[in-house]
Every structure is written in structure tokens, then in C-alpha cells.
Amino acid sequence: RLTNLEVLYLGKNMNLVGTIPTELGQIKSLLRLNLNSNQLVGSIPSEIGNLTKLRVMIMSGNILSGSIPSEIGNVGEALEQFDISENK
């Protein structure tokens, strides 16, 4: 378990394919999440809304589609940067 993880940077990997794991929503200590420039598909999982300490979320440059889940609103005022540009 990654219960104390604050930064997860998997950007510019290009070998990271598939959907965003719902389990990311269990890392409640996460402050920064960067998954940009990969080949991630599908939608942003609603479980991301569990990351109430999240300050930065970058998922640009993937193949994500669908709506932004309303649970993202649970992240609250701590969120300073939210980038999902260059997706479907």
C-alpha cells in the first residue's frame, strides 16, 4: 500500500496504456498526480474524487474520453492545477 505517497509522476511514458486504475482513489495522501503524455483511454474514474488533498492533476495528452466525473468536485479548494487538455 502506498498510504504516504504524495507525488505520483508517470508522465511522458508513452508505454503506459489502458485505463486509469480506480485504485488511485485509495491514495488519500496524494498531492500531485501527473499522467500526461501516455496512451491512457476511457474516462477519469470517479474514485479520483476521494483524493481530497490533491493540488495538481495533469492528464493531458492521452486518449481519455467521456465526461468529467462530478466527484472531482470533492477534491475541493486544494486543487490548484487541473489539466486534461489534448484528449478526445
C-alpha positions, 0 to 999 in steps of 0.5 A: 500500500502506498498510504504516504505517497504524495507525488505520483509522476508517470508522465511522458511514458508513452508505454503506459496504456489502458485505463486509469486504475480506480485504485488511485482513489485509495491514495488519500495522501496524494498531492500531485498526480501527473499522467500526461503524455501516455496512451491512457483511454476511457474516462477519469474514474470517479474514485479520483474524487476521494483524493481530497488533498490533491493540488495538481492533476495533469492528464493531458495528452492521452486518449481519455474520453467521456465526461468529467466525473462530478466527484472531482468536485470533492477534491475541493479548494486544494486543487490548484492545477487541473489539466486534461487538455489534448484528449478526445 
